[in-house]
Amino acid sequence: MVVTPYSDFYADSKNHHTVLDFYDKNKIAIHPYTAHLYNRKTVYDAIGFDAFHYLNHGIRHTDKLGNHTRVSDEALNKDILDAANTDDVGLIHILSMQNHSPYNRNIPGMDYKPQINFEVYPKKMQKGLFNYLQGIHASDKAIADLVHALDQSDKEVNLLFYGDHFPSVFRGMEHQFKGDKLHQTPWFIYMNKDRSQKGIQLEGMSPAFFVPVLLKEGNYYVSPFQGLMDTLLTKGVKRIGNNYIVTKDGKLNDSEISKDLLAIVDDYRMVEYDALFGHNWLADDFYTKTIR
């Protein structure tokens, strides 16, 4: 049994204001795996999803990649596009499983043969990393195919792609990599209809800033809360901790931050604390507003 404080806390928390509230059309979650982990059914319902598709419940395409045990990204694309092509859908949240452990299965016949540096990675563990990297290569193609399909859509589509955790093939190898490199995952925002030509590059940024970046880049309505987040990002803040922040200059303790910036950072901390643990004083439209 997996026990995570987030799962138990968030289902009963007072404030569930998320980007879902920006949409008046249906919000759908798609996950080609079990729904039991992390209390997903309860949490997704609490935060406002209208439907949750998972294995044996809404997922229609379950082809695998080679001998892998997980549903492939190519198959997942079909379920994504099925949902995206309906008129009553506003937002789709997708969790891919293709490159999740275990990594003991391979892809026969794949031309791509990754080269592994055995001065960094143990040779005795090479099979798992080799299989994982081949899966990543296949994901690159699947993502490109998905972007091409979305580019043909008559709808205005925004795709926010990001990784949620590092693969277990690197577990215990933190000493081999400097800083937080091992725990940083890739992300990008794609907008069809030739929008967003700036090519935003923001490394080391907390996922908490994904939504304000998307709203600003798409020239969408920005609520006061998202305006606060944008102000922090504009001032170079990439992550916020209990008594520190992270900027391009690295980790800075509160005592090293200017008074003006610290005041804004503390505003964020106060708003978050009140929303999640306090009395939730702020009105709903401080956080979000339905725009479509």
Secondary structure by P-SEA (a helix, b strand, c coil): cccccccccccccccccccccccccbbbbbbcccccccaaaaaaaaacccccccccccccccccccccccccaaaaaaaaaaaaacccccbbbbbbcccccccccccccccbbbbbccccccccaaaaaaaaaaaaaaaaaaaaaaaaaaaacccbbbbbbbbccccccccccccccccccccbbbbbccccccccccccccccccccaaaaaaaaaacccccaaaaaaaaaaaacccccccccccccccccccccccaaaaaaaaaaaaaaaaaccccccccccccccccc
